Amino acid sequence: MLPLTMFVPVLGYWCGVEGLGDGKTIALLLCIGAAAHIFGFGLNDIVDKDIDKHASYRSDSPLVSGKYKIQGAWVVVLLQLPIMFICYHVGGDHARKFYGDVFLLLSILLSVVYNSFSKKGFVKKWIAEISLALSITFLCLAGSYMYKYEVSVPTVLFAGSFGLVLLSVNSLGSGLKDLKTDLEAGGKSFVIENGARMIGEDQIFIPRRLKIFGFALQCLLVVNFAAYHQSLQLVGLISLVPLLFLVFGFFHLNLLLSQKTLSMLHKKGPLLYGYFNLIALILLELPVLPIASIIFLLIGLQLIFLYFRYKYFT
């Protein structure tokens, strides 16, 4: 996930520049993205330490294994805050970046809300999930202010689509993946709050409301995607290829929500539909960068191969 988070502010920056833009700015934005990733995931490890003890795949986590103390983890997490703002203000027009500071601060605060209440606490879990989606949206918008004074409509639509992708994959894919361990540890994630449960050791029950939520969110993403596509006024093959990956996002989401056992759900790649959606968005943003478009297209084709592998050979 680190490479993906690192590129979030860069993608916001690329929404407004011609070509790749300034190399120094890209490097600084990558540092901001990396610091945001460390802050968010580090805080999550601290808050969910007691829950992660019940997850076998988290046994090698530095905090769970005892490799690092909780005090050291807090130092690392809090150190990311000045790193983000210093990188944001190295060079460039500081008057313009004031508005970007607001977006960056909102991103951080919303990340704190998500990590504090996503599996525990009194806040409704849909609020926590939306907080994470908005956090990534504002991080993307902060990147756009490294280049210009105003955020364009295409940039807002792109950032909003990015947030919708994360909302879908984190609330459903990640939530179902961790269903058993969250229940055993007494956690209450979004899917648990909305009726998902274990029946015995391996069988799972996914209520209709979660299925409706998943497909409604995917449809909303398509609408936002279409609006973004229209704002770019793209024509030709480049406007059709991303649609292919959105369709496969639907296919995989349907595959995921039809599973009856947790072991089979894990084998079907529960996060894959999120990557289909991201590839679609990125391919729309990079039509003027042939090499980058070809790279992401190849990645997308590999994801399609994985879909058929998960569907027919697991």
C-alpha positions in Angstrom: 0.0 0.0 0.0 2.9 2.4 0.5 3.6 3.1 -3.2 -0.1 3.8 -3.7 -0.4 6.3 -0.8 2.9 7.9 -1.9 1.4 8.7 -5.3 -1.9 10.2 -4.0 -0.7 13.8 -3.8 1.4 13.3 -7.0 -1.8 12.3 -8.8 -3.5 15.5 -7.5 -0.5 17.5 -8.8 -0.7 15.8 -12.2 -4.3 16.8 -12.6 -3.2 20.3 -13.4 0.2 20.2 -15.0 1.3 19.5 -18.5 3.3 16.3 -18.8 5.1 15.1 -15.7 5.7 18.5 -14.2 8.7 19.5 -12.0 10.9 16.7 -10.7 11.6 18.4 -7.3 7.9 18.9 -6.7 7.2 15.3 -7.5 9.9 14.2 -5.1 8.5 16.4 -2.3 5.0 15.1 -2.9 6.2 11.5 -2.8 7.8 12.3 0.6 4.5 13.7 1.8 2.6 10.7 0.6 5.1 8.4 2.4 4.8 10.3 5.6 1.0 10.3 5.4 1.2 6.5 4.9 3.5 6.0 7.9 1.3 8.3 10.1 -1.9 6.6 9.2 -0.8 3.0 9.3 1.4 3.6 12.3 -1.5 5.1 14.2 -3.7 2.3 13.2 -1.1 -0.3 14.5 -1.0 1.6 17.9 -4.8 1.9 18.3 -5.6 -1.6 17.1 -2.7 -3.4 18.9 -5.0 -5.5 21.1 -7.1 -6.5 18.1 -4.1 -7.4 15.9 -3.0 -9.9 18.5 -5.8 -12.1 17.4 -4.8 -12.0 13.7 -2.2 -14.7 12.7 -1.1 -12.7 9.7 -0.3 -9.7 12.0 2.0 -11.8 14.2 5.1 -10.3 12.7 3.9 -6.7 13.3 6.6 -4.8 15.2 4.2 -3.9 17.9 2.4 -7.2 18.2 5.7 -9.1 18.2 7.2 -6.8 20.8 10.1 -5.7 18.5 9.2 -2.1 19.1 7.8 -0.4 22.2 4.6 1.6 22.0 6.5 4.8 23.0 8.9 4.4 20.0 5.9 3.9 17.7 4.3 7.2 18.9 7.6 9.0 18.2 7.8 7.7 14.7 4.1 8.5 14.0 4.2 12.0 15.4 7.5 12.8 13.6 5.6 12.4 10.3 3.5 15.6 11.0 6.4 18.1 10.7 7.9 16.1 7.8 4.7 16.5 5.8 4.4 20.3 6.4 8.1 21.0 5.9 8.1 19.1 2.6 5.0 21.0 1.5 6.7 24.4 2.1 10.1 23.7 0.6 10.2 26.1 -2.3 7.3 27.4 -4.3 4.6 30.0 -3.6 3.8 29.9 0.1 0.7 32.1 -0.4 -0.8 29.5 -2.7 0.2 26.6 -0.4 -1.8 28.1 2.5 -4.9 26.6 1.0 -3.1 23.4 0.5 -2.1 23.5 4.2 -5.8 23.4 5.0 -6.4 20.4 2.9 -3.4 18.6 4.4 -4.5 19.4 7.9 -8.0 18.1 7.2 -6.5 14.9 5.7 -4.5 14.4 8.9 -7.4 15.1 11.3 -9.8 12.8 9.3 -7.1 10.0 9.4 -7.1 10.4 13.2 -10.9 10.1 13.3 -10.8 6.9 11.2 -8.0 5.2 13.2 -9.6 6.1 16.5 -13.1 4.8 15.8 -13.0 2.4 12.9 -13.2 -0.7 15.2 -13.9 0.7 18.6 -15.5 3.7 20.3 -18.9 5.4 20.2 -18.7 6.9 16.7 -20.8 5.2 14.0 -18.5 3.1 11.7 -19.9 4.7 8.5 -18.6 8.0 9.8 -15.2 6.5 10.4 -15.1 5.0 6.9 -16.2 8.2 5.2 -13.5 10.0 7.3 -10.8 7.8 5.7 -12.2 8.4 2.2 -12.3 12.2 2.8 -8.7 12.0 4.2 -7.4 10.5 1.0 -9.5 13.0 -1.1 -8.0 16.0 0.8 -4.5 14.6 0.5 -5.0 14.4 -3.3 -6.3 18.0 -3.4 -3.4 19.2 -1.3 -1.1 17.9 -4.1 -3.0 19.9 -6.6 -2.2 23.2 -4.8 1.5 22.6 -5.3 0.9 23.8 -8.8 -2.0 26.2 -9.0 -4.2 28.6 -7.0 -7.5 27.1 -7.8 -8.7 23.5 -7.8 -10.4 22.7 -11.2 -13.6 20.6 -11.5 -11.7 17.7 -13.1 -9.3 17.7 -10.1 -12.2 17.6 -7.6 -13.9 14.8 -9.5 -10.7 12.8 -9.7 -10.0 13.3 -5.9 -13.6 12.4 -5.1 -13.4 9.2 -7.2 -10.2 8.3 -5.4 -12.0 8.7 -2.1 -14.9 6.6 -3.3 -12.6 3.8 -4.4 -11.0 3.7 -0.9 -14.4 3.9 0.8 -15.5 0.8 -1.1 -12.4 -1.3 -0.8 -11.7 -0.5 2.9 -15.3 -0.7 4.2 -16.1 -4.0 2.4 -13.0 -5.8 1.2 -10.8 -5.1 4.2 -13.7 -5.4 6.6 -14.8 -8.8 5.4 -11.1 -10.0 5.2 -10.7 -9.2 8.9 -14.2 -10.3 10.0 -13.2 -13.3 12.1 -10.3 -11.7 14.0 -12.3 -8.5 14.6 -15.2 -10.5 16.2 -12.8 -12.6 18.3 -11.1 -9.4 19.6 -14.4 -7.6 20.3 -13.9 -5.1 17.5 -16.8 -3.6 15.7 -16.0 -2.7 12.2 -18.3 -1.3 9.5 -19.3 -4.7 8.2 -20.0 -6.1 11.7 -22.1 -3.0 12.6 -24.2 -3.7 9.5 -24.8 -7.4 10.2 -21.9 -9.4 8.8 -21.1 -12.4 11.1 -19.4 -15.7 11.3 -21.4 -19.0 11.4 -19.2 -21.6 12.9 -15.4 -21.5 12.2 -15.4 -20.6 8.5 -18.9 -19.8 7.2 -19.8 -16.2 6.8 -23.0 -14.3 6.5 -23.0 -11.1 4.4 -26.4 -9.3 4.8 -28.2 -7.9 1.8 -27.7 -4.3 3.1 -23.9 -4.7 2.6 -24.4 -6.0 -0.9 -26.7 -3.1 -1.8 -24.2 -0.7 -0.3 -21.3 -2.2 -2.3 -23.1 -2.1 -5.7 -24.6 1.4 -5.0 -21.1 2.7 -4.2 -19.7 1.1 -7.4 -22.5 2.7 -9.4 -21.8 6.1 -7.7 -18.1 5.7 -8.7 -19.2 5.0 -12.3 -21.3 8.2 -12.3 -18.4 10.2 -10.9 -16.0 8.5 -13.4 -18.3 9.5 -16.2 -18.4 13.1 -15.0 -14.6 13.2 -14.8 -14.4 11.7 -18.3 -16.7 14.3 -19.6 -14.8 17.1 -18.0 -11.6 15.9 -19.8 -13.3 15.7 -23.1 -11.4 12.5 -24.1 -12.1 10.7 -27.3 -10.8 7.5 -28.9 -9.6 4.3 -27.4 -8.2 5.9 -24.3 -11.7 6.8 -23.2 -12.9 3.2 -23.6 -10.1 1.2 -22.0 -10.7 2.5 -18.4 -14.3 1.5 -18.7 -13.1 -2.1 -19.2 -11.5 -2.0 -15.8 -14.6 -0.5 -14.1 -16.6 -3.4 -15.5 -14.1 -5.9 -14.0 -14.4 -4.0 -10.7 -18.2 -4.8 -10.8 -17.4 -8.5 -11.7 -15.0 -8.9 -8.9 -17.2 -7.2 -6.3 -20.0 -9.6 -7.3 -17.6 -12.5 -6.9 -16.5 -11.3 -3.5 -20.0 -10.7 -2.1 -21.2 -14.1 -3.2 -18.7 -16.0 -1.1 -20.0 -18.3 1.7 -16.8 -19.0 3.6 -14.0 -16.8 4.9 -11.3 -19.1 3.6 -12.7 -18.9 0.1 -13.1 -15.1 0.4 -9.4 -14.8 1.2 -8.5 -16.9 -1.8 -10.6 -14.6 -4.1 -8.3 -11.5 -3.5 -10.7 -9.3 -1.5 -9.0 -6.1 -2.5 -8.8 -6.7 -6.2 -11.9 -4.8 -7.3 -10.4 -1.7 -5.7 -7.3 -2.0 -7.9 -9.4 -2.3 -11.0 -11.1 1.0 -10.1 -7.8 2.7 -9.5 -6.3 1.6 -12.7 -9.4 3.0 -14.5 -9.0 6.4 -12.9 -5.2 6.6 -13.4 -5.5 5.7 -17.1 -8.0 8.5 -17.5 -5.6 11.0 -15.9 -2.5 10.0 -17.8 -3.5 10.0 -21.5 -0.8 12.6 -22.3 1.9 10.4 -20.8 2.2 7.4 -23.2 4.9 5.5 -21.2 3.0 5.8 -17.9 -0.3 4.8 -19.6 1.3 1.7 -21.1 2.8 0.7 -17.7 -0.6 1.0 -15.9 -2.4 -0.7 -18.8 0.0 -3.7 -18.4 -0.7 -3.7 -14.7 -4.4 -3.7 -15.4 -4.1 -6.6 -17.8 -2.3 -8.5 -15.1 -5.2 -7.8 -12.7 -7.6 -9.2 -15.3 -5.5 -12.4 -15.4 -5.7 -12.5 -11.6 -9.5 -12.1 -11.7 -10.0 -15.1 -13.9 -7.5 -17.0 -11.8 -9.4 -16.2 -8.6 -12.8 -16.9 -10.3 -12.0 -20.3 -11.9 -8.9 -21.7 -10.3 -9.3 -21.1 -6.5 
